[in-house]
Amino acid sequence: MIVSEEEMLDLRGYKFPGGVRTVEHWENWLLTDCTTGQQLPDNLVHPIALFHVPIQGSGCSISELFSLVRVQGAGSVGLDGYDWEYFHPLKEDVPYLCEGEVIDVQRVKTDNGKIYDRFVFSIDLLNESDLLIARVTNHWRLWRKR
C-alpha cells in the first residue's frame, strides 16, 4: 500500500488509547510453559509477556497497529528490535496502567531503491501508585511498494 511520507511522519506523537492490563496466574503459567521454562518464584511474570501485554493494555491490538501504519499483513512488517526495560518486578494478578505513543517515524530508501518506514513506539506499564514498572519500545520496519 502506498503511503505518503507526510502521512507516516504525522504519526509521531500519536498516543494510544491506554488502558489497564493484568497478567493472571493461568496466563503466566501458560506463557512460561510455552517457553519450556521453569515457573518463576514470587509470582513474577515471565518476560515473554512483554511481547503482547503492553500492546493489549494500551487499548490497541496488532491488527489495529497494522491499520494505523497502513500495512496489510505480517509480510509487510519486520521487527528491527525491541527494548524491554524493567524498573521493578512485573507480578501476576496486579493491574498495570498501560500508556504508549509513537516516538519516531522515518522514511528510508535503501541503496537498491526499496522504501521502508522505520516505526518506533513505546509503552509504559505503571502500577496503581503511578510507579513506572516497565517500558517496552518496539522498532518496526514497514516495507512499502512504490
C-alpha positions as CSV (number, residue, x, y, z in Angstrom):
1,M,0.0,0.0,0.0
2,I,1.4,3.4,-0.9
3,V,1.5,5.8,2.0
4,S,3.0,9.2,1.7
5,E,5.9,10.2,3.9
6,E,3.9,13.0,5.3
7,E,1.1,10.6,6.4
8,M,3.7,8.5,8.2
9,L,5.6,11.4,9.8
10,D,2.2,12.7,11.1
11,L,2.0,9.6,13.3
12,R,4.9,10.9,15.6
13,G,3.4,11.7,19.0
14,Y,0.2,9.6,18.3
15,K,-1.0,8.4,21.7
16,F,-2.6,5.0,22.1
17,P,-6.0,5.0,23.9
18,G,-4.5,3.4,27.0
19,G,-6.0,1.0,29.5
20,V,-5.3,-1.5,32.2
21,R,-3.9,-5.0,31.8
22,T,-3.4,-7.7,34.4
23,V,-1.4,-10.9,33.8
24,E,-3.3,-13.6,35.6
25,H,-1.6,-16.7,37.1
26,W,-3.0,-19.1,34.5
27,E,-1.8,-16.8,31.6
28,N,1.7,-16.5,33.1
29,W,1.8,-20.3,33.7
30,L,0.9,-21.0,30.0
31,L,3.4,-18.4,28.7
32,T,6.2,-19.9,30.8
33,D,5.2,-23.4,29.9
34,C,5.3,-22.5,26.1
35,T,9.0,-21.5,26.6
36,T,9.7,-24.8,28.4
37,G,11.0,-22.7,31.2
38,Q,10.5,-23.1,34.9
39,Q,7.8,-21.1,36.6
40,L,9.3,-18.0,38.2
41,P,9.2,-17.5,42.0
42,D,7.2,-14.9,43.9
43,N,4.5,-14.5,41.2
44,L,7.0,-12.9,38.8
45,V,5.7,-12.6,35.2
46,H,7.7,-14.4,32.5
47,P,9.4,-11.8,30.3
48,I,7.8,-13.2,27.1
49,A,4.6,-11.5,28.3
50,L,6.1,-8.1,27.2
51,F,5.6,-9.1,23.5
52,H,1.8,-8.7,23.8
53,V,0.6,-7.5,27.2
54,P,1.7,-3.8,26.8
55,I,0.1,-3.6,23.3
56,Q,-3.2,-5.1,24.6
57,G,-3.1,-3.0,27.7
58,S,-2.6,0.2,25.7
59,G,-6.0,-0.2,24.1
60,C,-4.7,-1.5,20.8
61,S,-4.2,-4.8,19.0
62,I,-1.6,-5.9,16.5
63,S,-4.3,-5.7,13.8
64,E,-5.1,-2.1,14.8
65,L,-1.4,-1.2,14.8
66,F,-1.1,-2.6,11.2
67,S,-4.1,-0.5,10.3
68,L,-2.6,2.6,11.9
69,V,0.6,2.3,9.8
70,R,-1.3,1.1,6.7
71,V,0.2,-2.3,6.2
72,Q,-1.6,-5.4,5.0
73,G,-0.3,-8.3,6.9
74,A,2.8,-9.6,8.6
75,G,4.8,-10.0,5.4
76,S,5.0,-6.2,5.2
77,V,6.3,-5.8,8.7
78,G,9.7,-6.7,10.1
79,L,10.9,-6.4,13.7
80,D,14.0,-4.3,13.8
81,G,14.3,-4.7,17.5
82,Y,12.7,-4.2,20.9
83,D,13.9,-2.8,24.2
84,W,12.5,-4.2,27.4
85,E,13.3,-2.1,30.5
86,Y,12.3,-3.3,34.0
87,F,12.4,-0.8,36.7
88,H,10.5,-3.0,39.2
89,P,9.3,-6.7,39.1
90,L,6.3,-7.4,37.0
91,K,3.9,-9.5,39.0
92,E,0.9,-11.7,38.4
93,D,-2.6,-10.5,39.3
94,V,-1.6,-6.9,39.6
95,P,-3.4,-4.3,37.3
96,Y,-1.0,-2.2,35.3
97,L,-1.9,1.0,33.6
98,C,-0.5,0.9,30.0
99,E,0.2,4.2,28.3
100,G,2.0,4.5,25.0
101,E,2.8,6.6,21.9
102,V,4.6,6.6,18.6
103,I,8.0,8.1,19.4
104,D,9.7,8.0,15.9
105,V,8.9,7.5,12.2
106,Q,11.5,7.8,9.4
107,R,11.2,7.1,5.7
108,V,14.2,5.2,4.5
109,K,15.3,4.4,0.9
110,T,17.8,1.6,0.6
111,D,20.7,1.5,-1.8
112,N,18.8,-0.7,-4.2
113,G,15.8,1.7,-4.2
114,K,13.4,-0.1,-1.9
115,I,11.5,2.0,0.6
116,Y,10.5,1.3,4.1
117,D,9.3,3.2,7.1
118,R,11.0,2.8,10.4
119,F,8.2,2.9,13.0
120,V,9.0,3.1,16.8
121,F,6.5,3.1,19.6
122,S,6.9,2.9,23.3
123,I,4.5,1.7,26.1
124,D,4.9,2.2,29.8
125,L,3.4,-0.1,32.4
126,L,2.6,1.7,35.7
127,N,1.2,0.3,39.0
128,E,-1.8,1.8,40.8
129,S,0.6,4.3,42.5
130,D,1.8,5.5,39.1
131,L,5.2,3.9,39.7
132,L,6.9,3.0,36.4
133,I,7.3,-0.8,36.4
134,A,8.4,-1.5,32.8
135,R,8.8,0.2,29.4
136,V,8.6,-1.6,26.1
137,T,10.0,0.1,22.9
138,N,9.4,-1.7,19.6
139,H,11.1,-0.9,16.4
140,W,9.3,-2.0,13.2
141,R,10.3,-1.9,9.6
142,L,7.3,-1.4,7.3
143,W,8.1,-2.3,3.7
144,R,6.4,0.0,1.1
145,K,5.7,-0.6,-2.6
146,R,6.5,2.2,-5.0
